[in-house]
Amino acid sequence: MERSGTVDKAVRALEALREGGGSASLAELAARLRMPKATLHRLLASLAAHALVEQDGEGRYRLGVGLIRLGLGAQGLDPVARVAKPELERAARAFGETFFLVAARAGRLVVLDKAEGTGLLRAAPTVGAEVPVDVTASGRLYLAHAPELVGAPCAGPAAQRAARRGYDVNEGEWIDGLTVIAAPVLARGSLHGCIACAAAAQSLRGDRHDAAVRHTRDAAERVARALQGDSRR
């Protein structure tokens, strides 16, 4: 597929601002992107006209509120995210930990939504973050049920075990100290995403671990039933 050089440069500039974690001057961005300052300045001016970037009082660039509008709009239009949102919030209130919706989009696993728990800990990752396939519970469930959606050829033994028991657990394999339990959202014979519960490893031991599995699987089943038009939620 033919790609637009201008669009690629714009996306690279936005990603550079996101990865920088704050603001950046024109010179800093140009050096990071290896792009002429004049070219980058014109690009940033176009992005600023649509509120996709902003400048502070010192002329430094940062991500703009227009991206929030676009992101929330895309999230609200996604059928799985729309159905899953109240279930994530319900599970987070009931169990007190953070719950995520992870789904494959454009060949990648991404966090589509999250509901924070009631405790002080705020579990990573953030909404929009890409989730690695090979070292996460959600990734192994995708390898088991829909490897083609994440560009994988087939399921290995770990993914097959996850499919048999109906959920999977990732204990610090991706983010050190974080345990994630994920369950598949299976509706009409297809995988639509995964509901995941994330918490500090020490808080998910024994009975607490079993309860996390139960809450996660229940939430995934309620989302699946809603997608199938079943009102028993």
C-alpha positions in Angstrom: 0.0 0.0 0.0 1.3 3.4 -0.9 2.1 5.6 2.1 2.1 9.4 2.5 5.5 10.7 3.5 3.9 13.7 5.2 1.5 11.6 7.2 4.4 9.4 8.3 6.4 12.4 9.4 3.4 13.7 11.3 2.9 10.4 13.1 6.6 10.2 14.0 6.5 13.7 15.4 3.4 12.9 17.6 5.0 9.6 18.8 8.2 11.5 19.6 6.3 13.9 21.8 4.5 11.1 23.5 7.7 9.1 24.1 9.4 12.3 25.4 6.9 12.4 28.3 6.4 16.1 28.2 7.4 19.0 26.0 10.2 19.5 23.5 11.6 22.4 21.6 11.7 22.5 17.8 15.5 21.9 17.9 15.1 18.9 20.2 12.4 17.3 18.1 14.3 17.9 14.9 17.4 16.3 16.3 15.4 13.3 17.7 13.6 12.8 14.4 16.6 13.7 12.2 14.4 16.1 10.3 15.2 19.6 9.0 13.8 22.2 11.3 12.1 24.1 8.6 10.2 21.0 7.5 9.3 20.1 11.0 8.2 23.6 11.8 5.7 23.5 8.9 4.5 20.1 10.0 3.9 21.2 13.6 2.1 24.3 12.5 -0.4 22.2 10.6 -0.8 19.9 13.6 -1.3 22.9 15.9 -4.0 24.3 13.6 -6.1 21.1 14.4 -5.1 21.2 18.1 -3.1 18.0 17.8 -0.1 19.8 19.2 0.2 22.9 21.4 2.9 25.3 22.3 3.5 26.6 25.9 4.6 30.1 26.8 8.3 29.2 26.0 7.4 27.9 22.6 7.9 24.3 23.4 5.7 21.7 21.8 3.5 19.2 23.6 0.6 16.9 22.6 -2.7 18.8 22.1 -6.2 18.3 23.3 -7.4 17.4 19.8 -5.8 14.0 20.3 -7.9 13.4 23.4 -11.0 14.2 21.3 -10.0 11.8 18.6 -9.0 9.1 21.0 -12.1 9.2 23.0 -14.2 9.3 19.8 -12.5 6.2 18.5 -12.9 4.4 21.8 -16.6 5.3 22.0 -17.3 4.0 18.5 -15.5 0.7 19.1 -18.3 -1.8 19.7 -16.3 -4.1 22.0 -15.0 -1.1 24.1 -18.4 0.3 24.4 -19.9 -2.9 25.7 -16.9 -3.7 27.9 -16.7 -0.3 29.7 -19.4 -0.8 32.3 -18.2 -4.3 33.0 -14.6 -3.1 33.6 -16.0 -0.5 36.0 -18.2 -3.1 37.7 -15.3 -5.5 38.2 -12.9 -2.8 39.4 -15.5 -1.7 42.1 -16.2 -5.2 43.2 -12.7 -6.5 43.4 -10.7 -3.3 44.0 -8.0 -3.8 41.4 -7.5 -2.5 37.9 -9.3 -4.1 34.9 -8.3 -3.7 31.3 -9.8 -4.5 27.9 -7.1 -5.7 25.5 -7.9 -6.4 21.8 -6.2 -6.8 18.5 -6.3 -3.8 16.2 -4.4 -3.5 12.9 -2.3 -6.6 13.8 -1.3 -5.4 17.2 -2.6 -6.0 20.7 -3.5 -2.7 22.4 -5.2 -1.6 25.6 -8.5 -0.2 24.5 -9.8 0.8 28.0 -9.2 0.4 31.7 -11.0 0.9 35.0 -8.8 1.7 38.0 -9.2 -0.1 41.2 -10.1 1.5 44.5 -6.7 1.1 46.0 -3.8 3.6 45.9 -1.8 1.5 43.4 -2.4 2.5 39.7 -1.5 -0.4 37.5 0.3 0.0 34.2 -0.1 0.0 31.2 -2.0 3.0 29.9 -4.9 3.1 27.4 -3.5 2.9 23.9 -0.3 1.0 25.0 0.8 -1.8 22.8 0.8 -5.2 24.6 3.5 -7.7 23.6 2.0 -11.0 22.4 4.7 -13.5 23.5 5.0 -12.7 27.2 1.5 -11.7 28.3 -1.6 -13.5 29.3 -3.8 -11.7 26.7 -1.2 -12.4 24.1 -1.2 -16.2 24.8 -5.0 -16.2 24.6 -4.8 -14.5 21.2 -2.2 -17.1 20.1 -4.6 -19.8 21.2 -7.8 -18.5 19.7 -6.9 -16.1 16.9 -3.2 -16.1 16.0 -4.0 -14.6 12.6 -5.1 -11.4 14.2 -1.7 -10.8 15.7 0.4 -12.1 12.8 1.3 -15.4 14.4 1.4 -18.7 12.6 0.1 -21.0 15.4 -0.4 -21.6 19.1 2.5 -23.1 21.1 2.1 -25.3 24.3 1.6 -22.3 26.7 -1.2 -20.9 24.5 -2.8 -24.3 24.3 -2.8 -24.6 28.1 -4.4 -21.2 28.4 -7.1 -22.2 26.0 -7.9 -25.4 27.9 -8.3 -23.7 31.3 -10.1 -20.7 29.9 -7.7 -18.0 31.3 -4.0 -17.2 31.6 -1.7 -15.6 34.1 1.4 -13.4 33.5 3.5 -13.0 36.6 6.0 -10.3 36.0 6.9 -11.5 32.5 6.2 -8.1 31.0 6.2 -5.6 33.8 8.3 -6.5 36.9 6.2 -7.0 40.0 2.9 -7.0 38.2 0.6 -10.0 37.9 -2.0 -10.0 35.2 -4.9 -12.5 34.8 -6.7 -12.5 31.5 -9.8 -14.2 30.2 -11.0 -14.3 26.5 -14.2 -12.6 25.3 -15.5 -15.4 23.0 -18.8 -14.6 21.2 -20.3 -16.2 18.1 -17.2 -18.4 17.7 -14.7 -15.6 17.6 -12.3 -13.9 19.9 -13.2 -10.2 20.4 -10.7 -9.3 23.1 -9.5 -10.1 26.6 -10.5 -8.8 30.0 -7.5 -8.6 32.2 -7.1 -7.9 35.9 -3.7 -6.4 36.9 -2.3 -6.0 40.4 0.9 -6.0 42.4 2.1 -9.6 42.6 2.0 -9.7 46.4 -1.7 -8.8 46.5 -2.8 -11.7 44.3 -1.9 -14.7 46.5 -4.0 -17.7 47.5 -7.7 -17.0 47.8 -7.1 -13.5 46.4 -5.7 -15.0 43.2 -8.7 -17.3 42.9 -11.0 -14.4 43.4 -9.2 -12.4 40.7 -9.6 -15.3 38.2 -13.3 -15.5 39.0 -14.0 -11.8 38.6 -12.0 -11.7 35.4 -13.7 -14.6 33.8 -17.1 -13.4 34.9 -16.5 -10.0 33.4 -15.3 -11.6 30.1 -18.4 -13.8 30.0 -20.7 -10.8 30.6 -19.1 -8.9 27.7 -19.4 -11.9 25.5 -23.1 -12.3 26.3 -23.7 -8.6 25.6 -22.0 -8.9 22.2 -24.3 -11.8 21.4 -27.4 -9.9 22.5 -28.0 -11.9 25.6 -29.4 -9.7 28.4 -28.3 -12.0 31.3 -25.6 -9.8 32.6 
